[in-house]
Amino acid sequence: MSVWRPSDIGHATRGKLADIGAATRLFLRLLALTGAALRRPALVRDQVLFLGNHSLSIIGMSGLFVGFVLALQGYNVLQLYGSSNALGLVVTLGLVRELGPVVSALLFAGRAGTSLTAEIGLMRAGEQLAAMEMMAVDPQRRILAPRFIGGIVAMPLLAAVFSAVGVVGGWLVGVVLLGVDAGAFWGQMQAGVDVVRDVGNGVVKSLVFGVAVTFVAVLQGYTAKPTPEGVARATTRTVVMASLSVLALDFVLTALMFSI
C-alpha cells in the first residue's frame, strides 16, 4: 500500500499548475491566431460544416422533445392559476434563456467535442502533427485555430435552431394538443420576450459555451498521449470537463445577467 508524502503532494500540485499554464498559453495562442484563421475562410467553413451541420439532427430532435416537455409541464402548472394563455411566454423564456444554450452545449460537447478530440488525438498518435512541424508548418495555425473558430461560430447557430424548434414543439403540444388559444400563445410570447435581455443574453451564453467546449476538445486532443488508450481517455475527459465547464459557466452567467 502506497503512502502519500508531502513531496508527492507538492509534485502533483506543481504538475497541475504546469498543465493550467500550458492550457492558458494555448488559449492565448489560439486567440492570437484568430485573424490568421479568418484569412483562410475555407478552412473555417469546412469546420463549421463538420461541427454544425452534422449536429443539426440531434439538436433539432432534442429541441423538439424539450419543447414538448416544457409545454406539458408548463401547462399543468399554469392551469392551476388560470394562466394557461401564458404558455408561449413560459416555453420561450425557458428555451432562449436557459435550456437552448445549455442543452445545445452539452449535446455539442458529446457529439462535436468528442469528434474534435478524437481527430486531433489520432493526428498526434499518427505523428501527423510532428510531420507538419518537421515541414515548418505550425499545427496550431493550420489544425487547431480553424477548428477553434469553427466551433465558436457553430455553437450559437445550433442553440438558435434548438430554441426555434423547441418553440414549435411547445406550440404543437400547447395549441394543437392541449387547446391553448393560438393568438394568446404567440401574443404573450411576443409581448413578454425582450430581444436584448432574453434573446441577447442567450446568444452570449451560447458564445461563451462554444469557446469553452471547443477549447476543451482542442486541448485534450492536442495533449493526448499518442496511443489508442490515450486518445480514448482524452475523449472521455472532453465530455466530462466540457459538460462541467458549461454548467459552472451557466451559473456564473445567469447570476451576472438575470440576478443583477
TORNU-507910 format. One record per residue (C-alpha): residue number from 1; residue in one letter; x, y, z. Coordinates in nm, 3 decimals, always signed. Layout:
<pts>
pt num = NUM, residu = A, xx = X, yy = Y, zz = Z
...
</pts>
This chain:
<pts>
pt num = 1, residu = M, xx = +0.000, yy = +0.000, zz = +0.000
pt num = 2, residu = S, xx = +0.150, yy = +0.331, zz = -0.110
pt num = 3, residu = V, xx = +0.181, yy = +0.617, zz = +0.138
pt num = 4, residu = W, xx = +0.148, yy = +0.980, zz = +0.031
pt num = 5, residu = R, xx = +0.435, yy = +1.203, zz = +0.135
pt num = 6, residu = P, xx = +0.445, yy = +1.583, zz = +0.138
pt num = 7, residu = S, xx = +0.681, yy = +1.575, zz = -0.158
pt num = 8, residu = D, xx = +0.423, yy = +1.374, zz = -0.359
pt num = 9, residu = I, xx = +0.156, yy = +1.634, zz = -0.288
pt num = 10, residu = G, xx = +0.391, yy = +1.912, zz = -0.394
pt num = 11, residu = H, xx = +0.486, yy = +1.727, zz = -0.710
pt num = 12, residu = A, xx = +0.119, yy = +1.669, zz = -0.801
pt num = 13, residu = T, xx = +0.033, yy = +2.033, zz = -0.734
pt num = 14, residu = R, xx = +0.323, yy = +2.153, zz = -0.944
pt num = 15, residu = G, xx = +0.214, yy = +1.923, zz = -1.226
pt num = 16, residu = K, xx = -0.143, yy = +2.059, zz = -1.218
pt num = 17, residu = L, xx = -0.017, yy = +2.417, zz = -1.218
pt num = 18, residu = A, xx = +0.204, yy = +2.336, zz = -1.515
pt num = 19, residu = D, xx = -0.095, yy = +2.192, zz = -1.700
pt num = 20, residu = I, xx = -0.300, yy = +2.503, zz = -1.626
pt num = 21, residu = G, xx = -0.016, yy = +2.722, zz = -1.751
pt num = 22, residu = A, xx = +0.019, yy = +2.520, zz = -2.072
pt num = 23, residu = A, xx = -0.357, yy = +2.538, zz = -2.132
pt num = 24, residu = T, xx = -0.355, yy = +2.915, zz = -2.076
pt num = 25, residu = R, xx = -0.070, yy = +2.961, zz = -2.322
pt num = 26, residu = L, xx = -0.251, yy = +2.753, zz = -2.583
pt num = 27, residu = F, xx = -0.572, yy = +2.951, zz = -2.533
pt num = 28, residu = L, xx = -0.391, yy = +3.283, zz = -2.576
pt num = 29, residu = R, xx = -0.211, yy = +3.143, zz = -2.880
pt num = 30, residu = L, xx = -0.541, yy = +3.042, zz = -3.041
pt num = 31, residu = L, xx = -0.683, yy = +3.387, zz = -2.975
pt num = 32, residu = A, xx = -0.378, yy = +3.540, zz = -3.140
pt num = 33, residu = L, xx = -0.424, yy = +3.312, zz = -3.442
pt num = 34, residu = T, xx = -0.789, yy = +3.413, zz = -3.491
pt num = 35, residu = G, xx = -0.701, yy = +3.669, zz = -3.757
pt num = 36, residu = A, xx = -0.482, yy = +3.421, zz = -3.946
pt num = 37, residu = A, xx = -0.757, yy = +3.160, zz = -3.939
pt num = 38, residu = L, xx = -1.018, yy = +3.406, zz = -4.068
pt num = 39, residu = R, xx = -0.789, yy = +3.490, zz = -4.360
pt num = 40, residu = R, xx = -0.838, yy = +3.132, zz = -4.474
pt num = 41, residu = P, xx = -1.219, yy = +3.115, zz = -4.466
pt num = 42, residu = A, xx = -1.236, yy = +2.783, zz = -4.649
pt num = 43, residu = L, xx = -1.078, yy = +2.604, zz = -4.351
pt num = 44, residu = V, xx = -1.320, yy = +2.766, zz = -4.106
pt num = 45, residu = R, xx = -1.616, yy = +2.696, zz = -4.336
pt num = 46, residu = D, xx = -1.528, yy = +2.328, zz = -4.351
pt num = 47, residu = Q, xx = -1.515, yy = +2.309, zz = -3.972
pt num = 48, residu = V, xx = -1.847, yy = +2.491, zz = -3.932
pt num = 49, residu = L, xx = -1.996, yy = +2.236, zz = -4.173
pt num = 50, residu = F, xx = -1.837, yy = +1.943, zz = -3.990
pt num = 51, residu = L, xx = -1.921, yy = +2.061, zz = -3.638
pt num = 52, residu = G, xx = -2.250, yy = +2.238, zz = -3.702
pt num = 53, residu = N, xx = -2.430, yy = +2.084, zz = -3.997
pt num = 54, residu = H, xx = -2.357, yy = +1.729, zz = -3.887
pt num = 55, residu = S, xx = -2.500, yy = +1.809, zz = -3.542
pt num = 56, residu = L, xx = -2.830, yy = +1.951, zz = -3.671
pt num = 57, residu = S, xx = -3.021, yy = +1.624, zz = -3.650
pt num = 58, residu = I, xx = -2.957, yy = +1.561, zz = -3.281
pt num = 59, residu = I, xx = -3.001, yy = +1.932, zz = -3.197
pt num = 60, residu = G, xx = -3.331, yy = +1.954, zz = -3.383
pt num = 61, residu = M, xx = -3.480, yy = +1.635, zz = -3.240
pt num = 62, residu = S, xx = -3.368, yy = +1.722, zz = -2.888
pt num = 63, residu = G, xx = -3.511, yy = +2.073, zz = -2.917
pt num = 64, residu = L, xx = -3.845, yy = +1.935, zz = -3.038
pt num = 65, residu = F, xx = -3.882, yy = +1.696, zz = -2.746
pt num = 66, residu = V, xx = -3.765, yy = +1.953, zz = -2.492
pt num = 67, residu = G, xx = -4.035, yy = +2.186, zz = -2.629
pt num = 68, residu = F, xx = -4.291, yy = +1.908, zz = -2.586
pt num = 69, residu = V, xx = -4.193, yy = +1.853, zz = -2.223
pt num = 70, residu = L, xx = -4.180, yy = +2.225, zz = -2.141
pt num = 71, residu = A, xx = -4.530, yy = +2.275, zz = -2.282
pt num = 72, residu = L, xx = -4.674, yy = +1.981, zz = -2.089
pt num = 73, residu = Q, xx = -4.512, yy = +2.079, zz = -1.759
pt num = 74, residu = G, xx = -4.585, yy = +2.449, zz = -1.804
pt num = 75, residu = Y, xx = -4.948, yy = +2.390, zz = -1.893
pt num = 76, residu = N, xx = -5.007, yy = +2.175, zz = -1.586
pt num = 77, residu = V, xx = -4.866, yy = +2.446, zz = -1.358
pt num = 78, residu = L, xx = -5.021, yy = +2.749, zz = -1.531
pt num = 79, residu = Q, xx = -5.363, yy = +2.586, zz = -1.543
pt num = 80, residu = L, xx = -5.372, yy = +2.584, zz = -1.163
pt num = 81, residu = Y, xx = -5.363, yy = +2.965, zz = -1.164
pt num = 82, residu = G, xx = -5.579, yy = +3.021, zz = -1.470
pt num = 83, residu = S, xx = -5.284, yy = +3.145, zz = -1.676
pt num = 84, residu = S, xx = -5.259, yy = +2.880, zz = -1.944
pt num = 85, residu = N, xx = -5.259, yy = +3.151, zz = -2.213
pt num = 86, residu = A, xx = -4.909, yy = +3.246, zz = -2.094
pt num = 87, residu = L, xx = -4.775, yy = +2.908, zz = -2.203
pt num = 88, residu = G, xx = -4.597, yy = +3.053, zz = -2.507
pt num = 89, residu = L, xx = -4.410, yy = +3.302, zz = -2.288
pt num = 90, residu = V, xx = -4.303, yy = +3.034, zz = -2.039
pt num = 91, residu = V, xx = -4.181, yy = +2.795, zz = -2.308
pt num = 92, residu = T, xx = -3.991, yy = +3.062, zz = -2.500
pt num = 93, residu = L, xx = -3.823, yy = +3.214, zz = -2.194
pt num = 94, residu = G, xx = -3.718, yy = +2.872, zz = -2.072
pt num = 95, residu = L, xx = -3.564, yy = +2.794, zz = -2.409
pt num = 96, residu = V, xx = -3.389, yy = +3.118, zz = -2.506
pt num = 97, residu = R, xx = -3.263, yy = +3.197, zz = -2.156
pt num = 98, residu = E, xx = -3.155, yy = +2.859, zz = -2.030
pt num = 99, residu = L, xx = -3.232, yy = +2.530, zz = -2.199
pt num = 100, residu = G, xx = -3.142, yy = +2.634, zz = -2.553
pt num = 101, residu = P, xx = -2.780, yy = +2.736, zz = -2.481
pt num = 102, residu = V, xx = -2.716, yy = +2.479, zz = -2.206
pt num = 103, residu = V, xx = -2.863, yy = +2.165, zz = -2.361
pt num = 104, residu = S, xx = -2.718, yy = +2.256, zz = -2.702
pt num = 105, residu = A, xx = -2.374, yy = +2.298, zz = -2.546
pt num = 106, residu = L, xx = -2.398, yy = +1.962, zz = -2.369
pt num = 107, residu = L, xx = -2.504, yy = +1.790, zz = -2.691
pt num = 108, residu = F, xx = -2.234, yy = +1.979, zz = -2.879
pt num = 109, residu = A, xx = -1.974, yy = +1.852, zz = -2.632
pt num = 110, residu = G, xx = -2.094, yy = +1.495, zz = -2.668
pt num = 111, residu = R, xx = -2.111, yy = +1.495, zz = -3.046
pt num = 112, residu = A, xx = -1.875, yy = +1.757, zz = -3.193
pt num = 113, residu = G, xx = -1.634, yy = +1.789, zz = -2.900
pt num = 114, residu = T, xx = -1.552, yy = +1.421, zz = -2.894
pt num = 115, residu = S, xx = -1.506, yy = +1.422, zz = -3.272
pt num = 116, residu = L, xx = -1.258, yy = +1.708, zz = -3.246
pt num = 117, residu = T, xx = -1.062, yy = +1.539, zz = -2.969
pt num = 118, residu = A, xx = -1.050, yy = +1.205, zz = -3.147
pt num = 119, residu = E, xx = -0.948, yy = +1.364, zz = -3.478
pt num = 120, residu = I, xx = -0.665, yy = +1.571, zz = -3.331
pt num = 121, residu = G, xx = -0.560, yy = +1.290, zz = -3.098
pt num = 122, residu = L, xx = -0.532, yy = +1.048, zz = -3.389
pt num = 123, residu = M, xx = -0.321, yy = +1.305, zz = -3.572
pt num = 124, residu = R, xx = -0.094, yy = +1.309, zz = -3.267
pt num = 125, residu = A, xx = -0.085, yy = +0.929, zz = -3.246
pt num = 126, residu = G, xx = -0.015, yy = +0.900, zz = -3.619
pt num = 127, residu = E, xx = +0.266, yy = +1.158, zz = -3.593
pt num = 128, residu = Q, xx = +0.095, yy = +1.383, zz = -3.845
pt num = 129, residu = L, xx = +0.139, yy = +1.685, zz = -3.617
pt num = 130, residu = A, xx = +0.508, yy = +1.605, zz = -3.574
pt num = 131, residu = A, xx = +0.543, yy = +1.570, zz = -3.951
pt num = 132, residu = M, xx = +0.387, yy = +1.913, zz = -4.000
pt num = 133, residu = E, xx = +0.632, yy = +2.064, zz = -3.754
pt num = 134, residu = M, xx = +0.919, yy = +1.899, zz = -3.944
pt num = 135, residu = M, xx = +0.792, yy = +2.067, zz = -4.263
pt num = 136, residu = A, xx = +0.783, yy = +2.407, zz = -4.085
pt num = 137, residu = V, xx = +0.400, yy = +2.408, zz = -4.077
pt num = 138, residu = D, xx = +0.257, yy = +2.531, zz = -3.750
pt num = 139, residu = P, xx = -0.011, yy = +2.277, zz = -3.647
pt num = 140, residu = Q, xx = -0.170, yy = +2.526, zz = -3.411
pt num = 141, residu = R, xx = -0.225, yy = +2.765, zz = -3.702
pt num = 142, residu = R, xx = -0.322, yy = +2.502, zz = -3.959
pt num = 143, residu = I, xx = -0.515, yy = +2.250, zz = -3.748
pt num = 144, residu = L, xx = -0.623, yy = +2.394, zz = -3.414
pt num = 145, residu = A, xx = -0.718, yy = +2.755, zz = -3.495
pt num = 146, residu = P, xx = -0.973, yy = +2.679, zz = -3.775
pt num = 147, residu = R, xx = -1.140, yy = +2.419, zz = -3.556
pt num = 148, residu = F, xx = -1.149, yy = +2.656, zz = -3.262
pt num = 149, residu = I, xx = -1.312, yy = +2.933, zz = -3.466
pt num = 150, residu = G, xx = -1.548, yy = +2.687, zz = -3.637
pt num = 151, residu = G, xx = -1.677, yy = +2.562, zz = -3.301
pt num = 152, residu = I, xx = -1.734, yy = +2.916, zz = -3.175
pt num = 153, residu = V, xx = -1.933, yy = +3.003, zz = -3.489
pt num = 154, residu = A, xx = -2.135, yy = +2.680, zz = -3.492
pt num = 155, residu = M, xx = -2.244, yy = +2.680, zz = -3.128
pt num = 156, residu = P, xx = -2.473, yy = +2.991, zz = -3.133
pt num = 157, residu = L, xx = -2.631, yy = +2.874, zz = -3.458
pt num = 158, residu = L, xx = -2.709, yy = +2.535, zz = -3.308
pt num = 159, residu = A, xx = -2.851, yy = +2.696, zz = -2.994
pt num = 160, residu = A, xx = -3.076, yy = +2.916, zz = -3.210
pt num = 161, residu = V, xx = -3.202, yy = +2.612, zz = -3.401
pt num = 162, residu = F, xx = -3.263, yy = +2.429, zz = -3.074
pt num = 163, residu = S, xx = -3.469, yy = +2.717, zz = -2.932
pt num = 164, residu = A, xx = -3.666, yy = +2.771, zz = -3.254
pt num = 165, residu = V, xx = -3.756, yy = +2.404, zz = -3.289
pt num = 166, residu = G, xx = -3.840, yy = +2.393, zz = -2.917
pt num = 167, residu = V, xx = -4.088, yy = +2.680, zz = -2.956
pt num = 168, residu = V, xx = -4.251, yy = +2.494, zz = -3.244
pt num = 169, residu = G, xx = -4.270, yy = +2.184, zz = -3.025
pt num = 170, residu = G, xx = -4.430, yy = +2.387, zz = -2.747
pt num = 171, residu = W, xx = -4.684, yy = +2.524, zz = -2.996
pt num = 172, residu = L, xx = -4.769, yy = +2.176, zz = -3.120
pt num = 173, residu = V, xx = -4.838, yy = +2.046, zz = -2.769
pt num = 174, residu = G, xx = -4.993, yy = +2.363, zz = -2.627
pt num = 175, residu = V, xx = -5.212, yy = +2.475, zz = -2.916
pt num = 176, residu = V, xx = -5.275, yy = +2.163, zz = -3.123
pt num = 177, residu = L, xx = -5.287, yy = +1.904, zz = -2.845
pt num = 178, residu = L, xx = -5.398, yy = +2.090, zz = -2.532
pt num = 179, residu = G, xx = -5.619, yy = +2.355, zz = -2.694
pt num = 180, residu = V, xx = -5.446, yy = +2.674, zz = -2.581
pt num = 181, residu = D, xx = -5.555, yy = +2.974, zz = -2.789
pt num = 182, residu = A, xx = -5.304, yy = +3.024, zz = -3.071
pt num = 183, residu = G, xx = -5.332, yy = +3.405, zz = -3.065
pt num = 184, residu = A, xx = -5.267, yy = +3.414, zz = -2.691
pt num = 185, residu = F, xx = -4.975, yy = +3.173, zz = -2.728
pt num = 186, residu = W, xx = -4.792, yy = +3.390, zz = -2.982
pt num = 187, residu = G, xx = -4.912, yy = +3.723, zz = -2.843
pt num = 188, residu = Q, xx = -4.791, yy = +3.657, zz = -2.488
pt num = 189, residu = M, xx = -4.459, yy = +3.538, zz = -2.626
pt num = 190, residu = Q, xx = -4.407, yy = +3.849, zz = -2.840
pt num = 191, residu = A, xx = -4.509, yy = +4.084, zz = -2.560
pt num = 192, residu = G, xx = -4.305, yy = +3.920, zz = -2.285
pt num = 193, residu = V, xx = -3.977, yy = +3.825, zz = -2.452
pt num = 194, residu = D, xx = -3.721, yy = +4.106, zz = -2.465
pt num = 195, residu = V, xx = -3.480, yy = +4.080, zz = -2.757
pt num = 196, residu = V, xx = -3.181, yy = +4.224, zz = -2.574
pt num = 197, residu = R, xx = -3.230, yy = +4.095, zz = -2.222
pt num = 198, residu = D, xx = -3.360, yy = +3.749, zz = -2.306
pt num = 199, residu = V, xx = -3.254, yy = +3.653, zz = -2.657
pt num = 200, residu = G, xx = -2.931, yy = +3.856, zz = -2.646
pt num = 201, residu = N, xx = -2.820, yy = +3.705, zz = -2.317
pt num = 202, residu = G, xx = -2.893, yy = +3.360, zz = -2.453
pt num = 203, residu = V, xx = -2.670, yy = +3.432, zz = -2.752
pt num = 204, residu = V, xx = -2.392, yy = +3.550, zz = -2.521
pt num = 205, residu = K, xx = -2.425, yy = +3.228, zz = -2.321
pt num = 206, residu = S, xx = -2.402, yy = +3.014, zz = -2.632
pt num = 207, residu = L, xx = -2.090, yy = +3.201, zz = -2.747
pt num = 208, residu = V, xx = -1.919, yy = +3.150, zz = -2.412
pt num = 209, residu = F, xx = -2.018, yy = +2.784, zz = -2.408
pt num = 210, residu = G, xx = -1.886, yy = +2.745, zz = -2.763
pt num = 211, residu = V, xx = -1.549, yy = +2.886, zz = -2.660
pt num = 212, residu = A, xx = -1.532, yy = +2.660, zz = -2.354
pt num = 213, residu = V, xx = -1.641, yy = +2.336, zz = -2.521
pt num = 214, residu = T, xx = -1.431, yy = +2.383, zz = -2.834
pt num = 215, residu = F, xx = -1.120, yy = +2.480, zz = -2.641
pt num = 216, residu = V, xx = -1.151, yy = +2.181, zz = -2.408
pt num = 217, residu = A, xx = -1.190, yy = +1.950, zz = -2.708
pt num = 218, residu = V, xx = -0.894, yy = +2.100, zz = -2.893
pt num = 219, residu = L, xx = -0.675, yy = +2.100, zz = -2.582
pt num = 220, residu = Q, xx = -0.749, yy = +1.739, zz = -2.493
pt num = 221, residu = G, xx = -0.683, yy = +1.622, zz = -2.847
pt num = 222, residu = Y, xx = -0.361, yy = +1.821, zz = -2.879
pt num = 223, residu = T, xx = -0.221, yy = +1.699, zz = -2.546
pt num = 224, residu = A, xx = -0.344, yy = +1.338, zz = -2.573
pt num = 225, residu = K, xx = -0.091, yy = +1.061, zz = -2.533
pt num = 226, residu = P, xx = -0.009, yy = +0.915, zz = -2.879
pt num = 227, residu = T, xx = -0.167, yy = +0.576, zz = -2.806
pt num = 228, residu = P, xx = -0.516, yy = +0.435, zz = -2.861
pt num = 229, residu = E, xx = -0.570, yy = +0.431, zz = -2.486
pt num = 230, residu = G, xx = -0.450, yy = +0.791, zz = -2.460
pt num = 231, residu = V, xx = -0.692, yy = +0.908, zz = -2.730
pt num = 232, residu = A, xx = -0.980, yy = +0.721, zz = -2.564
pt num = 233, residu = R, xx = -0.905, yy = +0.880, zz = -2.226
pt num = 234, residu = A, xx = -0.876, yy = +1.225, zz = -2.386
pt num = 235, residu = T, xx = -1.216, yy = +1.181, zz = -2.549
pt num = 236, residu = T, xx = -1.370, yy = +1.085, zz = -2.214
pt num = 237, residu = R, xx = -1.208, yy = +1.384, zz = -2.043
pt num = 238, residu = T, xx = -1.351, yy = +1.612, zz = -2.311
pt num = 239, residu = V, xx = -1.710, yy = +1.510, zz = -2.233
pt num = 240, residu = V, xx = -1.661, yy = +1.537, zz = -1.857
pt num = 241, residu = M, xx = -1.466, yy = +1.863, zz = -1.850
pt num = 242, residu = A, xx = -1.673, yy = +2.035, zz = -2.117
pt num = 243, residu = S, xx = -2.002, yy = +1.941, zz = -1.950
pt num = 244, residu = L, xx = -1.886, yy = +2.060, zz = -1.608
pt num = 245, residu = S, xx = -1.749, yy = +2.380, zz = -1.761
pt num = 246, residu = V, xx = -2.083, yy = +2.453, zz = -1.929
pt num = 247, residu = L, xx = -2.279, yy = +2.401, zz = -1.608
pt num = 248, residu = A, xx = -2.040, yy = +2.612, zz = -1.400
pt num = 249, residu = L, xx = -2.031, yy = +2.892, zz = -1.657
pt num = 250, residu = D, xx = -2.410, yy = +2.881, zz = -1.681
pt num = 251, residu = F, xx = -2.441, yy = +2.953, zz = -1.310
pt num = 252, residu = V, xx = -2.194, yy = +3.243, zz = -1.328
pt num = 253, residu = L, xx = -2.351, yy = +3.396, zz = -1.640
pt num = 254, residu = T, xx = -2.705, yy = +3.357, zz = -1.506
pt num = 255, residu = A, xx = -2.605, yy = +3.529, zz = -1.184
pt num = 256, residu = L, xx = -2.448, yy = +3.816, zz = -1.379
pt num = 257, residu = M, xx = -2.722, yy = +3.854, zz = -1.639
pt num = 258, residu = F, xx = -3.051, yy = +3.790, zz = -1.467
pt num = 259, residu = S, xx = -2.987, yy = +3.847, zz = -1.096
pt num = 260, residu = I, xx = -2.845, yy = +4.199, zz = -1.106
</pts>
